[in-house]
Amino acid sequence: MRLALPLLVSLVIACGRDPRPDVLLIVLDTVRADHLSVYGYGRETTPGLADLARDAVIYRNAISPGTWTAPSHASLFTGLAPAEHGVHHGKTPAGQGIFALDPSVPTLTARLREAGYRTAAFVGNEGFLDPSFGFARDFEEYRLRSMHKVTTLATTVRAWLRRRRGRSVFVFLNVFDAHEPYEPPAPYDRMFPGRLEKPPERHPGDRAAVQGVLPDTSATAHYISQYDGDVRHMDDELRRIVQALRETGRYDNALVVVTADHGELFGEAGRWGHGGDPMRSLVHVPLIVKYPQGVRRGAEERPVSLMDIPATILAVLGLPPLGANQVPLWEHTGPAIAEQVAIDGMMTRAVYDVDGSERIERAPAPPPMHQGPLVVPEAERRLADRLRALGYAR
């Protein structure tokens, strides 16, 4: 007689703790790889990630498939490119806005929940990870409120991990503190040189919206010093989460993935912030994977894509990929791509090849494999109001 998977998992737990690896997927919102000391940055921004990397594989040329939050996260959960999953700006006769993730698209969360994992998300980005975009489905818990600051998020996650016994868990974290307006708490606001005692009145993202108006040299240095302070603050708080894994006996057998949804531009090519056409400073993101029992370690130089993460997690757990052509990171052999689909349907694609070359392609976006409902302007306005209430300029 063949037992259904949930019943089989229950029987395993009844005999003791679920032996399967716990899975943590940690996304550092708006963090570019070249501002992390573990990637060679001159400021000591990530000593905690450096400790984790000693037990892990650090992928030095990881490429995010998108240039802003919604399409990048959709790729992380589906293994599909933005033009395939359809989560991007668009318009219909009903208006213009952002297409949500289609309910029919298979997701990593659904696959793990079907396999008997407890699923929980702790989300700092209350804007573009709002449940209206489809990211909350298949999570048993999806916490947005009060997760905006990494200190609260880390405290909540540590307590949650200590309370969980029995079934293995899949935990998704979105850590938002490096996002604008770059305002780290003390002492992180003075940790790196460049801080102005009287900061500029306007955020550079607002100023850059006016063509040709960018921060001057001293203002740019100020913003970078505060951004780096935010990164260091997040790193210190992530140490607490890793420590909770150790204290609960989960660390050795855990699969921990740390990455970012996109980077941040500080004046490169006359641009500031994120979104828009892909360029390396915007889509080159950190990717550190601590495999269970440290079975894989070291550094990997070839380009890989965040679209490989779902297949990687599922392969480690002995589960099939979400799609026929999806492979784990260690089997990725081709180029990595990043896409931006504009509201007019034109797509800009950056291709990062194994020989180190880069090329940009522009063409009309192909019809998406999936197309979710349009989140129309009223919903976008509510999201913008929520971000402003949190202190964000846009």
C-alpha positions as CSV (number, residue, x, y, z in Angstrom):
1,M,0.0,0.0,0.0
2,R,1.4,3.4,-1.0
3,L,0.9,6.2,1.6
4,A,-0.1,9.7,0.7
5,L,2.9,12.1,1.2
6,P,1.3,14.2,4.0
7,L,0.5,10.9,5.9
8,L,4.0,9.6,5.3
9,V,5.5,12.9,6.7
10,S,3.2,12.7,9.7
11,L,4.4,9.2,10.5
12,V,8.0,10.2,10.1
13,I,7.5,13.1,12.5
14,A,5.7,10.8,15.0
15,C,9.0,8.9,15.2
16,G,11.0,12.0,15.8
17,R,12.0,15.3,14.1
18,D,11.6,15.4,10.3
19,P,15.1,14.6,9.0
20,R,14.7,16.6,5.8
21,P,16.7,19.9,5.5
22,D,15.1,23.1,6.6
23,V,15.2,25.7,3.8
24,L,15.8,29.4,4.3
25,L,15.5,31.7,1.2
26,I,16.8,35.2,2.2
27,V,16.4,38.1,-0.2
28,L,18.3,41.3,0.6
29,D,16.2,43.8,-1.2
30,T,18.2,46.3,-3.3
31,V,21.6,45.0,-2.6
32,R,24.3,45.0,-5.2
33,A,27.1,42.4,-5.0
34,D,30.0,44.9,-5.3
35,H,29.0,46.6,-2.1
36,L,29.6,43.5,0.0
37,S,33.0,42.9,1.6
38,V,32.5,39.2,1.0
39,Y,32.6,40.1,-2.7
40,G,35.8,42.2,-2.3
41,Y,34.3,45.6,-1.4
42,G,36.8,47.7,0.5
43,R,34.4,48.5,3.4
44,E,33.6,45.8,5.9
45,T,29.9,45.6,5.2
46,T,29.3,41.8,5.5
47,P,31.5,40.0,8.0
48,G,28.5,37.8,8.9
49,L,28.0,36.7,5.3
50,A,31.7,36.0,5.1
51,D,31.3,33.6,8.1
52,L,28.4,31.9,6.3
53,A,30.3,31.7,3.1
54,R,33.0,29.5,4.7
55,D,30.4,26.8,4.9
56,A,28.9,27.5,1.5
57,V,29.3,28.1,-2.2
58,I,29.7,31.8,-3.1
59,Y,28.6,32.4,-6.7
60,R,30.6,35.4,-7.9
61,N,28.7,36.1,-11.1
62,A,25.0,35.6,-10.1
63,I,22.6,37.6,-12.3
64,S,19.1,38.6,-11.3
65,P,16.6,38.1,-14.1
66,G,14.8,41.4,-13.3
67,T,15.7,45.0,-12.4
68,W,13.0,45.6,-9.7
69,T,11.2,43.7,-7.0
70,A,8.1,42.1,-8.5
71,P,9.5,40.4,-11.6
72,S,12.7,39.3,-9.8
73,H,10.8,37.6,-7.0
74,A,8.4,36.0,-9.4
75,S,11.4,34.4,-11.1
76,L,12.8,33.3,-7.8
77,F,9.6,31.4,-7.0
78,T,8.9,30.0,-10.5
79,G,12.2,29.6,-12.3
80,L,10.8,31.5,-15.2
81,A,12.1,34.7,-16.9
82,P,10.1,37.9,-16.6
83,A,8.8,37.7,-20.1
84,E,7.6,34.1,-19.4
85,H,5.9,34.6,-16.0
86,G,4.4,37.9,-17.1
87,V,4.9,39.8,-13.9
88,H,5.8,43.3,-15.2
89,H,4.3,46.7,-16.1
90,G,1.6,46.5,-18.7
91,K,-1.8,47.9,-19.8
92,T,-5.2,46.5,-20.7
93,P,-8.5,48.2,-21.6
94,A,-9.0,48.3,-17.8
95,G,-6.0,50.6,-17.4
96,Q,-2.3,50.3,-16.7
97,G,-0.5,48.8,-13.8
98,I,1.4,45.6,-13.0
99,F,0.4,42.1,-13.9
100,A,0.3,39.8,-10.9
101,L,1.5,36.2,-10.9
102,D,-1.0,34.0,-12.6
103,P,-2.5,31.5,-10.2
104,S,-1.8,28.6,-12.6
105,V,2.0,29.1,-12.5
106,P,3.7,26.3,-10.4
107,T,5.7,27.8,-7.6
108,L,8.4,26.6,-5.3
109,T,6.2,27.3,-2.2
110,A,3.4,25.1,-3.5
111,R,5.8,22.3,-4.3
112,L,7.3,22.4,-0.8
113,R,4.0,22.7,0.9
114,E,2.7,19.7,-1.0
115,A,5.8,17.8,0.2
116,G,4.8,18.4,3.8
117,Y,7.0,21.5,4.6
118,R,5.7,24.2,6.8
119,T,5.8,27.4,4.8
120,A,6.2,30.9,6.2
121,A,7.2,34.3,4.8
122,F,8.5,37.4,6.7
123,V,8.4,40.3,4.3
124,G,9.9,43.8,4.7
125,N,8.8,45.1,1.3
126,E,5.2,45.9,1.9
127,G,4.8,47.4,-1.6
128,F,5.6,45.1,-4.4
129,L,5.4,41.9,-2.4
130,D,1.8,42.8,-1.4
131,P,-0.5,39.7,-1.6
132,S,-2.3,41.4,-4.5
133,F,0.7,40.4,-6.7
134,G,0.2,36.7,-5.9
135,F,3.3,36.0,-3.8
136,A,1.4,35.1,-0.6
137,R,-0.4,32.1,-2.0
138,D,0.8,28.7,-0.7
139,F,2.4,30.2,2.4
140,E,0.7,29.1,5.6
141,E,1.9,32.4,7.1
142,Y,2.7,35.6,5.2
143,R,3.7,38.4,7.5
144,L,4.0,41.9,6.1
145,R,3.1,44.1,9.1
146,S,5.9,45.2,11.3
147,M,8.5,43.3,9.2
148,H,9.8,46.6,7.6
149,K,12.8,46.9,9.9
150,V,15.4,44.1,10.0
151,T,15.8,44.2,13.8
152,T,12.1,43.3,14.3
153,L,12.2,40.8,11.4
154,A,15.2,39.0,12.9
155,T,13.6,38.9,16.4
156,T,10.4,37.5,14.9
157,V,12.1,34.9,12.8
158,R,14.3,33.7,15.7
159,A,11.2,33.3,17.9
160,W,9.3,31.5,15.2
161,L,12.2,29.0,14.6
162,R,12.4,28.2,18.3
163,R,8.7,27.4,18.5
164,R,8.7,25.1,15.5
165,R,9.2,21.4,16.1
166,G,8.6,18.3,14.0
167,R,8.0,19.2,10.3
168,S,10.8,20.8,8.4
169,V,10.3,24.4,7.3
170,F,10.6,26.6,4.3
171,V,11.1,30.2,5.4
172,F,11.3,33.1,3.0
173,L,12.7,36.4,4.2
174,N,12.7,39.8,2.4
175,V,15.0,42.2,4.1
176,F,14.2,45.8,3.1
177,D,16.6,48.1,4.9
178,A,19.0,48.8,2.1
179,H,16.2,50.2,0.0
180,E,15.9,54.0,-0.2
181,P,15.9,56.4,1.7
182,Y,19.1,54.8,3.1
183,E,18.6,55.7,6.8
184,P,20.5,53.2,9.0
185,P,20.1,53.5,12.8
186,A,23.0,54.5,15.0
187,P,25.8,53.5,15.1
188,Y,25.6,52.3,11.5
189,D,24.8,55.8,10.2
190,R,28.4,56.9,11.1
191,M,30.2,53.6,10.4
192,F,31.5,54.6,7.0
193,P,33.0,57.9,5.8
194,G,31.0,60.4,3.7
195,R,28.1,61.2,5.9
196,L,26.8,64.8,5.8
197,E,25.6,66.3,9.1
198,K,22.8,67.9,7.1
199,P,21.6,65.4,4.5
200,P,20.1,66.6,1.2
201,E,16.4,67.5,1.5
202,R,15.3,65.3,-1.4
203,H,16.0,61.7,-2.1
204,P,18.1,61.1,-5.2
205,G,15.4,59.0,-6.8
206,D,13.1,62.0,-6.9
207,R,15.8,64.2,-8.3
208,A,16.9,61.7,-10.9
209,A,13.3,61.6,-12.2
210,V,14.0,65.1,-13.5
211,Q,16.2,64.5,-16.5
212,G,19.9,65.4,-15.9
213,V,19.4,66.2,-12.2
214,L,21.6,63.9,-10.1
215,P,23.2,64.4,-6.6
216,D,26.6,66.1,-6.5
217,T,29.7,64.4,-5.4
218,S,29.3,65.1,-1.7
219,A,25.6,64.1,-1.7
220,T,26.4,60.9,-3.6
221,A,29.1,60.0,-1.0
222,H,26.6,60.6,1.8
223,Y,24.0,58.3,0.3
224,I,26.6,55.6,-0.4
225,S,27.8,55.8,3.2
226,Q,24.3,55.4,4.5
227,Y,23.5,52.6,2.1
228,D,26.6,50.7,3.2
229,G,25.6,51.3,6.8
230,D,22.2,49.7,6.0
231,V,23.9,46.7,4.5
232,R,26.2,46.3,7.6
233,H,23.1,46.6,9.9
234,M,21.3,43.9,7.9
235,D,24.4,41.7,8.0
236,D,24.6,41.9,11.8
237,E,20.9,41.0,12.2
238,L,21.2,38.1,9.8
239,R,23.9,36.7,12.1
240,R,21.2,36.4,14.8
241,I,19.0,34.3,12.5
242,V,21.9,32.0,11.6
243,Q,22.6,31.8,15.3
244,A,19.0,30.7,15.9
245,L,19.5,27.9,13.4
246,R,22.5,26.8,15.5
247,E,20.7,27.1,18.8
248,T,17.8,25.0,17.6
249,G,20.0,22.3,16.0
250,R,19.0,23.1,12.5
251,Y,22.1,24.7,11.0
252,D,24.2,21.7,9.9
253,N,21.4,20.2,7.9
254,A,19.9,23.4,6.7
255,L,19.8,24.7,3.1
256,V,20.4,28.5,3.3
257,V,20.2,30.7,0.2
258,V,21.1,34.4,0.5
259,T,20.7,36.6,-2.5
260,A,19.2,39.9,-3.7
261,D,16.4,40.8,-6.1
262,H,18.4,43.5,-7.8
263,G,21.1,46.1,-7.0
264,E,21.0,49.9,-6.9
265,L,22.6,52.4,-9.2
266,F,24.5,55.4,-7.8
267,G,24.9,57.5,-10.9
268,E,26.2,54.9,-13.3
269,A,25.2,55.9,-16.9
270,G,23.4,58.9,-15.4
271,R,21.0,56.7,-13.5
272,W,20.0,56.4,-9.9
273,G,18.0,53.7,-8.0
274,H,16.7,50.7,-9.8
275,G,14.2,49.5,-12.4
276,G,14.6,50.2,-16.1
277,D,16.9,48.6,-18.6
278,P,19.3,46.0,-17.1
279,M,23.0,46.9,-16.7
280,R,25.6,44.9,-14.7
281,S,25.6,47.2,-11.6
282,L,21.9,46.6,-11.3
283,V,21.6,42.9,-12.0
284,H,24.9,41.5,-10.5
285,V,23.7,40.3,-7.1
286,P,25.1,38.3,-4.3
287,L,24.3,34.6,-4.1
288,I,25.6,32.4,-1.3
289,V,24.3,28.9,-0.8
290,K,25.0,26.9,2.3
291,Y,24.2,23.3,1.3
292,P,23.1,20.7,3.9
293,Q,26.1,19.2,5.8
294,G,28.4,21.4,3.7
295,V,28.4,19.0,0.8
296,R,29.3,21.8,-1.6
297,R,31.7,24.6,-0.7
298,G,34.0,27.1,-2.4
299,A,33.6,29.8,-5.1
300,E,32.0,29.6,-8.5
301,E,33.0,32.1,-11.2
302,R,30.8,31.2,-14.1
303,P,27.5,33.1,-14.6
304,V,24.4,31.7,-13.0
305,S,20.9,32.9,-12.7
306,L,18.5,33.4,-9.8
307,M,16.1,31.4,-12.0
308,D,18.1,28.4,-11.1
309,I,17.3,28.7,-7.3
310,P,13.9,26.8,-7.3
311,A,15.4,23.8,-9.2
312,T,18.4,23.9,-6.9
313,I,16.3,23.8,-3.7
314,L,14.1,21.0,-5.1
315,A,17.1,19.0,-6.3
316,V,18.7,19.1,-2.9
317,L,15.4,17.8,-1.4
318,G,15.0,15.1,-4.0
319,L,12.0,16.7,-5.7
320,P,11.5,17.3,-9.4
321,P,11.9,20.8,-10.9
322,L,9.0,23.1,-11.6
323,G,9.6,23.0,-15.4
324,A,11.1,20.7,-17.9
325,N,14.1,22.9,-18.7
326,Q,15.0,24.0,-15.2
327,V,18.3,22.8,-13.7
328,P,20.1,23.3,-10.4
329,L,23.0,25.8,-10.1
330,W,25.7,23.1,-10.4
331,E,24.2,22.1,-13.8
332,H,23.9,25.6,-15.3
333,T,26.2,25.8,-18.3
334,G,24.8,28.6,-20.5
335,P,24.6,32.4,-20.2
336,A,22.6,34.2,-17.6
337,I,19.9,36.7,-18.7
338,A,18.2,39.8,-17.3
339,E,15.0,41.2,-18.8
340,Q,13.0,44.4,-18.5
341,V,9.6,44.5,-20.1
342,A,8.3,48.0,-20.5
343,I,4.7,49.1,-20.4
344,D,4.6,49.5,-24.2
345,G,5.5,45.8,-24.6
346,M,9.2,46.4,-25.6
347,M,11.7,44.1,-23.9
348,T,15.4,44.8,-23.2
349,R,17.4,41.7,-22.5
350,A,21.0,41.6,-21.2
351,V,22.9,38.4,-21.9
352,Y,25.9,37.5,-19.7
353,D,27.8,34.8,-21.4
354,V,30.3,32.2,-20.0
355,D,33.2,33.8,-21.8
356,G,32.7,37.1,-19.9
357,S,31.0,38.9,-22.8
358,E,27.8,40.9,-22.4
359,R,25.3,42.0,-25.0
360,I,22.1,43.9,-25.0
361,E,19.1,42.8,-27.2
362,R,15.9,44.9,-27.8
363,A,12.8,43.5,-29.3
364,P,9.0,43.3,-28.7
365,A,8.4,41.0,-25.7
366,P,7.0,37.6,-26.8
367,P,3.5,36.7,-25.6
368,P,3.9,35.5,-22.0
369,M,3.4,31.9,-21.1
370,H,1.2,33.1,-18.3
371,Q,-0.6,36.4,-17.6
372,G,-2.1,37.1,-14.2
373,P,-4.6,39.8,-13.4
374,L,-3.6,43.4,-13.8
375,V,-3.1,45.3,-10.5
376,V,-4.7,48.5,-11.6
377,P,-3.8,52.1,-10.7
378,E,-6.0,52.2,-7.6
379,A,-4.0,49.3,-6.1
380,E,-0.7,50.9,-7.2
381,R,-1.8,54.1,-5.5
382,R,-2.5,52.2,-2.2
383,L,0.9,50.7,-2.5
384,A,2.6,54.0,-3.0
385,D,0.7,55.5,0.0
386,R,1.9,52.6,2.1
387,L,5.5,53.2,1.1
388,R,5.2,56.9,1.8
389,A,3.8,56.1,5.2
390,L,6.9,54.0,5.9
391,G,9.1,57.0,5.0
392,Y,9.9,56.2,1.4
393,A,9.9,58.8,-1.3
394,R,8.6,56.6,-4.0
